[in-house]
Amino acid sequence: MGNSSLQIIAENVSVIASPKTWIEGGAIQQLQTTAKLPGMHRVVGMPDLHPGRGYPVGAAFLSMGRFYPALIGGDIGCGMRLLKTDLSIAKLSLDKLVKRLGNIDAPLIEQNDFWRARVRSYELQGSGFEHSLGTIGGGNHFAELQQITEVFDQAIFSAHGLDRKQVMLLVHSGSRGFGGQILRQHIEQYGHHGLAEGDVAATTYWDQHQQALDFALCNRSLIAERICANLATQAEMVLDIHHNFLSKVVIDGARGFLHRKGAAPSDQGLIVIPGSRGDYSFVVQARLGNQGELASDSLFSLAHGAGRKWMRSECEPRLRQRYTATQLSRTALDSRVVCHDKGLIFEEAPEAYKPIDSVIESLQEAGLINVVAKLKPLISYKTSGGCCL
C-alpha cells in the first residue's frame, strides 16, 4: 500500500487518507476510542471518515470473540444500487424527467394491487415495516439519475455492459425504520457492551441483522422499479452493495467479525463511490494485490462516499445568507435537485460534504482501486418530507 496514504495512528488503528484529505479530529478520536473496545483487533478509517453518534462513520472494525451491533448502527443494510437504464442521453430533457418522476415518497403498498403484489413477490419475513418498502427515507439517502462523462478503464467498462449513451440510476437507501427498531431493542437490553460469540443473544441479533439486509436489498430494488415505472424505462442492475453490515471473516489468520460502518466491501466486484448531489460519482474496481495484501491492510473495505464535512445543524446557518432553498434545487453542474423539505435541502448541500476527488485520490494513492468511470448527476431525488425514516 502506498505509504503516503496509510497513516498509522496506533498499533491497531490506521487511516487511509492522503495528506490533502481533510479529516476532523473528532473522527480520529472516535476511531481510537472504538479501537479500545474489548475484543477489538484492528480498525481502519477510510478517506471519508467523519464523526458519528458515538462511533465514527467511514470505517471498518475487526473484532474477535464478540461483536458490536451499535457499530453497525440503525440503518442495517444501507447501501448502493447502480443500474443502467434504457433512457438515452441524446434525447434527454431534465425538466420533463423531473415531472415524470413525480413524488415517490408515499408507501408503495398503498399505490395499487400491482405494487402490493410486487412487494409480496420478494417473500420477506414479516417486520411491520412493509409500508416503508420502495421509499428512500431521509438523511443522506437519495436516488439519482446520472450521465457517464469519462471512461478510464474501457476493458472493465465494456465487460460489465456499460454504455456512455445510456442514463444510469443510483439508489442509496437501507432498511428504513426496521433497522432502527432492531438497534433500539438491542441497546435497551444490552447497551453498548457488545455480544459474545455463541451467546443466544448474539444468534438472535445475527438473524435480525440478516432480515434487515434482505429488507434493505428489497427496498433498493423496489425504489428502482418504482422510478423506472414512472419514467417508462427498463433498467439492468450493474451492482448492489451494502455498506452498513456485519460479516464473519478470516483476515491475516485472525477469525472474527468485520463491522463496516459506512464502508463499502472491496471483495464483491464493482463499487460505486458517490460524491455529494453537486459532485461526481465514480465506478471503481478494487485492486487486491498479490495474495490480497492491499485489501487486507484496508480490512477489505473502501470509502462509501464523500463523507460529511459539516454537522447537519451547521448547514442552514452557514448557507442561508448565500442561497435560498430554490437556488439549492440547481447545482453548479446544472443538475436538478428534487427535495421539498427545506431543512433537508440545506443539510444535504454540496458544501456540507468533502470533495469526492480527494477521497478517490486517497484510494488510488493507496493502491486500492482502479477507477473505471466518472458519473455526473442529472437529477437527485431526496425525500419530500413526512416520510418515516
C-alpha positions as CSV (number, residue, x, y, z in Angstrom):
1,M,0.0,0.0,0.0
2,G,1.3,3.5,-0.8
3,N,2.9,4.9,2.3
4,S,1.6,8.5,1.7
5,S,-2.0,7.4,2.1
6,L,-1.7,5.0,5.1
7,Q,-1.5,6.8,8.4
8,I,-0.7,4.6,11.4
9,I,-2.4,6.2,14.4
10,A,-1.7,3.5,16.9
11,E,-0.8,-0.2,16.9
12,N,-4.2,-1.3,15.8
13,V,-5.5,1.9,14.3
14,S,-4.9,3.3,10.8
15,V,-6.4,5.7,8.4
16,I,-6.3,5.7,4.6
17,A,-6.0,9.3,3.6
18,S,-3.6,11.4,1.6
19,P,-2.1,14.5,3.2
20,K,-4.6,16.6,1.1
21,T,-7.6,14.8,2.6
22,W,-9.2,16.7,5.5
23,I,-10.4,14.5,8.4
24,E,-11.9,16.0,11.5
25,G,-10.0,15.4,14.7
26,G,-13.2,14.3,16.4
27,A,-13.5,11.4,14.0
28,I,-9.9,10.2,14.7
29,Q,-10.7,10.4,18.4
30,Q,-13.8,8.3,18.0
31,L,-11.8,5.8,15.9
32,Q,-9.2,5.5,18.7
33,T,-11.9,5.1,21.4
34,T,-13.6,2.4,19.4
35,A,-10.3,0.5,19.0
36,K,-10.2,0.1,22.8
37,L,-13.4,-1.9,23.0
38,P,-13.0,-5.4,24.4
39,G,-12.1,-7.8,21.7
40,M,-11.3,-5.1,19.1
41,H,-8.4,-6.3,16.9
42,R,-8.0,-3.7,14.2
43,V,-9.8,-0.6,13.0
44,V,-9.3,1.3,9.7
45,G,-10.7,4.7,8.8
46,M,-11.5,5.4,5.2
47,P,-10.8,8.8,3.5
48,D,-14.5,9.7,4.0
49,L,-14.1,9.2,7.8
50,H,-16.3,11.7,9.8
51,P,-17.8,11.7,13.4
52,G,-20.9,9.8,14.0
53,R,-23.2,9.3,17.0
54,G,-20.6,7.9,19.4
55,Y,-18.8,5.9,16.7
56,P,-17.1,7.2,13.5
57,V,-18.7,6.8,10.1
58,G,-16.5,5.7,7.2
59,A,-14.6,2.9,8.9
60,A,-14.1,-0.8,9.2
61,F,-13.7,-2.6,12.6
62,L,-12.4,-6.2,13.1
63,S,-13.2,-7.7,16.5
64,M,-12.6,-11.2,17.9
65,G,-14.8,-13.2,20.2
66,R,-17.5,-10.6,20.3
67,F,-19.2,-8.1,18.0
68,Y,-20.9,-4.7,18.5
69,P,-24.4,-4.0,16.9
70,A,-24.1,-0.4,17.8
71,L,-21.1,-0.1,15.4
72,I,-23.3,-1.1,12.5
73,G,-26.0,1.4,13.7
74,G,-29.7,1.6,13.0
75,D,-29.6,1.6,9.2
76,I,-28.5,-2.0,8.8
77,G,-28.0,-2.9,5.1
78,C,-27.8,0.7,3.9
79,G,-26.0,0.6,0.5
80,M,-25.9,1.5,-3.1
81,R,-27.6,0.0,-6.2
82,L,-26.4,1.1,-9.6
83,L,-28.5,0.4,-12.7
84,K,-28.2,1.0,-16.5
85,T,-31.5,2.3,-17.9
86,D,-32.9,2.4,-21.4
87,L,-33.1,6.2,-21.4
88,S,-30.9,7.8,-24.0
89,I,-28.6,10.7,-23.0
90,A,-29.1,12.2,-26.5
91,K,-32.9,12.5,-26.1
92,L,-32.8,13.8,-22.5
93,S,-35.0,16.7,-21.1
94,L,-34.3,17.1,-17.4
95,D,-37.3,19.2,-16.8
96,K,-39.6,16.6,-18.4
97,L,-37.9,13.8,-16.5
98,V,-38.5,15.7,-13.2
99,K,-42.2,15.9,-14.0
100,R,-42.4,12.3,-15.0
101,L,-40.6,11.2,-11.9
102,G,-43.2,12.8,-9.7
103,N,-43.4,12.1,-5.9
104,I,-42.1,8.7,-4.8
105,D,-42.4,9.2,-1.0
106,A,-45.8,7.6,-0.4
107,P,-45.9,4.0,0.7
108,L,-45.7,1.7,-2.3
109,I,-48.1,-0.8,-0.9
110,E,-50.8,1.9,-0.8
111,Q,-50.5,2.6,-4.6
112,N,-52.4,-0.2,-6.2
113,D,-52.7,-4.0,-6.4
114,F,-49.7,-4.3,-8.8
115,W,-47.3,-2.9,-6.3
116,R,-48.8,-4.8,-3.4
117,A,-48.1,-8.0,-5.5
118,R,-44.6,-6.9,-6.2
119,V,-43.8,-6.4,-2.5
120,R,-45.3,-9.8,-1.7
121,S,-43.2,-11.4,-4.5
122,Y,-40.0,-10.8,-2.5
123,E,-41.3,-13.1,0.2
124,L,-39.7,-11.1,3.0
125,Q,-40.2,-12.2,6.6
126,G,-42.8,-10.0,8.3
127,S,-41.2,-7.0,10.0
128,G,-44.1,-4.5,10.5
129,F,-42.3,-2.0,8.2
130,E,-43.6,-3.2,4.9
131,H,-45.2,0.3,4.4
132,S,-41.6,1.7,4.1
133,L,-40.6,-0.6,1.2
134,G,-40.0,1.3,-2.0
135,T,-39.3,4.6,-0.3
136,I,-36.0,6.3,0.0
137,G,-36.1,7.8,3.5
138,G,-34.5,10.9,4.9
139,G,-30.9,11.9,5.9
140,N,-28.3,11.3,3.2
141,H,-30.4,8.8,1.2
142,F,-31.2,9.6,-2.4
143,A,-31.9,8.3,-5.9
144,E,-30.0,9.9,-8.7
145,L,-30.1,9.8,-12.5
146,Q,-26.6,10.1,-13.8
147,Q,-24.6,10.5,-17.0
148,I,-21.3,8.8,-17.7
149,T,-18.9,11.5,-18.6
150,E,-15.5,9.7,-18.7
151,V,-14.3,6.2,-19.0
152,F,-10.9,5.4,-17.5
153,D,-10.8,1.6,-18.0
154,Q,-12.5,0.6,-21.2
155,A,-12.0,-3.2,-20.7
156,I,-13.7,-3.3,-17.3
157,F,-16.4,-0.8,-18.5
158,S,-17.3,-2.9,-21.5
159,A,-17.1,-6.2,-19.6
160,H,-19.9,-5.0,-17.4
161,G,-22.1,-3.9,-20.3
162,L,-21.9,-0.2,-19.5
163,D,-22.7,2.3,-22.2
164,R,-22.0,6.0,-22.3
165,K,-25.1,6.7,-24.3
166,Q,-27.5,5.4,-21.5
167,V,-28.6,7.2,-18.4
168,M,-27.6,5.5,-15.1
169,L,-29.7,5.2,-12.0
170,L,-28.1,5.2,-8.5
171,V,-30.2,4.3,-5.4
172,H,-28.9,4.9,-1.9
173,S,-31.1,3.6,0.9
174,G,-31.3,0.9,3.5
175,S,-33.6,-0.9,6.0
176,R,-35.5,2.2,6.9
177,G,-37.1,2.2,10.3
178,F,-36.7,-1.6,10.6
179,G,-33.0,-1.5,11.3
180,G,-33.5,1.3,13.7
181,Q,-36.0,-0.8,15.7
182,I,-33.6,-3.7,15.8
183,L,-30.8,-1.4,17.2
184,R,-33.1,0.2,19.8
185,Q,-34.3,-3.1,21.1
186,H,-30.7,-4.3,21.3
187,I,-29.5,-1.2,23.2
188,E,-32.4,-1.3,25.6
189,Q,-31.4,-4.9,26.6
190,Y,-27.6,-5.0,26.3
191,G,-26.4,-1.4,26.0
192,H,-23.1,-0.8,24.1
193,H,-21.2,-3.7,25.6
194,G,-21.4,-5.9,22.5
195,L,-22.4,-9.6,22.3
196,A,-20.2,-12.6,23.0
197,E,-19.8,-15.1,20.1
198,G,-22.1,-18.0,20.5
199,D,-24.5,-16.4,23.0
200,V,-28.2,-16.8,22.4
201,A,-28.4,-13.0,22.2
202,A,-25.7,-13.0,19.5
203,T,-27.6,-15.6,17.5
204,T,-30.8,-13.6,17.8
205,Y,-29.1,-10.4,16.6
206,W,-27.5,-12.3,13.7
207,D,-30.9,-13.5,12.5
208,Q,-32.3,-10.0,12.8
209,H,-29.3,-8.5,11.0
210,Q,-29.8,-10.8,8.0
211,Q,-33.5,-10.0,7.9
212,A,-32.7,-6.3,7.8
213,L,-30.1,-6.9,5.0
214,D,-32.8,-8.7,3.0
215,F,-35.2,-5.8,3.6
216,A,-32.7,-3.2,2.5
217,L,-31.8,-5.1,-0.7
218,C,-35.5,-5.5,-1.5
219,N,-36.1,-1.8,-0.7
220,R,-33.5,-0.6,-3.2
221,S,-34.8,-2.9,-5.8
222,L,-38.4,-1.6,-5.4
223,I,-37.2,2.0,-5.4
224,A,-35.5,1.4,-8.7
225,E,-38.6,-0.4,-10.1
226,R,-40.8,2.5,-9.0
227,I,-38.6,5.1,-10.6
228,C,-38.3,3.2,-13.8
229,A,-42.1,2.7,-14.0
230,N,-42.6,6.5,-13.6
231,L,-40.0,7.2,-16.3
232,A,-41.4,4.4,-18.6
233,T,-38.0,2.8,-18.9
234,Q,-36.3,-0.6,-18.1
235,A,-33.1,-1.0,-16.2
236,E,-30.4,-3.6,-15.7
237,M,-28.6,-3.9,-12.4
238,V,-24.9,-3.3,-12.5
239,L,-24.1,-3.7,-8.8
240,D,-25.8,-3.6,-5.4
241,I,-23.7,-3.5,-2.2
242,H,-24.3,-2.9,1.5
243,H,-22.0,-0.5,3.4
244,N,-23.5,-0.9,6.9
245,F,-23.3,-4.5,7.9
246,L,-21.6,-7.2,9.9
247,S,-19.8,-10.3,8.5
248,K,-17.8,-13.3,9.7
249,V,-14.3,-13.2,8.3
250,V,-10.7,-14.5,8.5
251,I,-8.2,-11.8,7.8
252,D,-4.4,-12.5,8.1
253,G,-5.3,-15.6,10.0
254,A,-7.5,-13.7,12.5
255,R,-11.0,-15.1,12.7
256,G,-13.5,-12.6,13.8
257,F,-16.3,-10.1,13.0
258,L,-15.9,-7.4,10.4
259,H,-18.1,-4.3,11.1
260,R,-18.5,-1.9,8.2
261,K,-20.0,1.4,9.2
262,G,-20.1,3.5,6.0
263,A,-17.5,1.3,4.3
264,A,-18.0,-0.5,1.0
265,P,-16.7,-4.1,0.6
266,S,-13.8,-4.4,-1.7
267,D,-14.3,-8.1,-2.3
268,Q,-17.7,-8.1,-4.0
269,G,-16.9,-6.7,-7.5
270,L,-17.6,-3.2,-8.8
271,I,-18.2,-0.4,-6.3
272,V,-19.8,3.0,-6.9
273,I,-18.5,5.8,-4.7
274,P,-20.8,8.8,-4.9
275,G,-20.0,12.4,-4.2
276,S,-22.5,15.0,-3.0
277,R,-25.5,15.9,-5.1
278,G,-23.4,18.6,-6.7
279,D,-20.3,16.5,-7.3
280,Y,-19.4,13.5,-9.4
281,S,-19.6,9.8,-8.6
282,F,-17.1,7.1,-9.5
283,V,-17.4,3.5,-10.5
284,V,-14.3,1.7,-9.3
285,Q,-12.9,-1.8,-9.1
286,A,-10.8,-2.9,-6.0
287,R,-7.2,-3.9,-6.5
288,L,-6.5,-6.9,-4.3
289,G,-2.7,-7.1,-5.0
290,N,-0.7,-10.2,-4.5
291,Q,-2.5,-12.6,-2.2
292,G,-4.8,-9.8,-1.3
293,E,-2.4,-7.9,0.9
294,L,-3.7,-4.5,-0.2
295,A,-7.2,-5.4,0.7
296,S,-6.0,-6.9,4.0
297,D,-4.5,-3.6,5.0
298,S,-7.8,-1.9,4.4
299,L,-9.8,-4.7,6.0
300,F,-11.2,-5.5,2.6
301,S,-13.1,-2.1,2.6
302,L,-13.3,1.1,0.7
303,A,-14.8,4.5,1.2
304,H,-18.6,4.6,0.7
305,G,-18.9,8.3,-0.4
306,A,-17.5,11.8,0.0
307,G,-18.0,12.0,3.8
308,R,-19.6,14.8,5.7
309,K,-17.6,18.0,6.4
310,W,-20.3,19.9,8.4
311,M,-22.7,18.8,11.1
312,R,-26.3,18.9,9.9
313,S,-27.2,21.6,12.5
314,E,-24.5,23.9,11.0
315,C,-25.7,23.8,7.4
316,E,-28.6,26.1,7.2
317,P,-27.0,28.8,9.4
318,R,-23.9,28.7,7.2
319,L,-25.7,28.7,3.9
320,R,-29.0,30.7,4.3
321,Q,-27.2,34.0,3.7
322,R,-25.9,32.7,0.4
323,Y,-28.7,30.6,-1.0
324,T,-32.4,30.2,-0.9
325,A,-33.9,26.7,-0.9
326,T,-35.0,27.3,-4.5
327,Q,-31.4,28.2,-5.5
328,L,-30.2,24.9,-4.0
329,S,-32.5,23.0,-6.3
330,R,-29.9,23.6,-9.0
331,T,-26.2,22.7,-8.6
332,A,-23.0,24.0,-10.1
333,L,-23.1,21.1,-12.5
334,D,-26.6,22.2,-13.7
335,S,-28.3,19.1,-12.2
336,R,-31.7,19.3,-10.7
337,V,-32.5,18.5,-7.0
338,V,-36.0,17.4,-6.1
339,C,-36.5,18.0,-2.4
340,H,-39.4,19.8,-0.8
341,D,-38.0,19.6,2.7
342,K,-36.3,22.9,3.3
343,G,-34.3,21.7,6.2
344,L,-33.0,18.7,4.3
345,I,-32.1,20.6,1.2
346,F,-29.7,22.7,3.3
347,E,-28.4,19.8,5.3
348,E,-27.5,17.9,2.2
349,A,-26.0,20.9,0.3
350,P,-22.8,20.1,-1.6
351,E,-20.8,22.4,0.6
352,A,-21.6,20.1,3.6
353,Y,-19.5,17.3,2.0
354,K,-15.9,16.7,1.2
355,P,-14.8,16.9,-2.5
356,I,-15.1,13.4,-3.9
357,D,-11.8,13.8,-5.8
358,S,-9.8,13.8,-2.5
359,V,-11.4,10.5,-1.5
360,I,-10.8,8.8,-4.8
361,E,-7.2,10.1,-4.9
362,S,-6.5,8.7,-1.5
363,L,-7.7,5.3,-2.5
364,Q,-5.7,5.4,-5.7
365,E,-2.5,6.5,-4.0
366,A,-3.0,3.7,-1.5
367,G,-3.2,1.3,-4.5
368,L,-6.6,0.1,-3.5
369,I,-8.7,0.8,-6.6
370,N,-8.8,1.2,-10.4
371,V,-11.2,3.9,-11.5
372,V,-13.5,2.7,-14.2
373,A,-15.8,5.6,-15.0
374,K,-17.0,9.0,-13.8
375,L,-20.7,9.9,-13.5
376,K,-22.3,13.3,-13.4
377,P,-25.6,13.9,-11.5
378,L,-28.6,14.9,-13.7
379,I,-31.5,14.6,-11.2
380,S,-31.1,14.0,-7.5
381,Y,-34.2,13.0,-5.6
382,K,-34.4,13.5,-1.9
383,T,-37.3,12.6,0.3
384,S,-40.1,15.3,0.2
385,G,-40.6,15.1,3.9
386,G,-43.4,13.5,6.0
387,C,-41.9,10.0,5.4
388,C,-40.8,7.6,8.1
389,L,-37.0,7.5,8.4
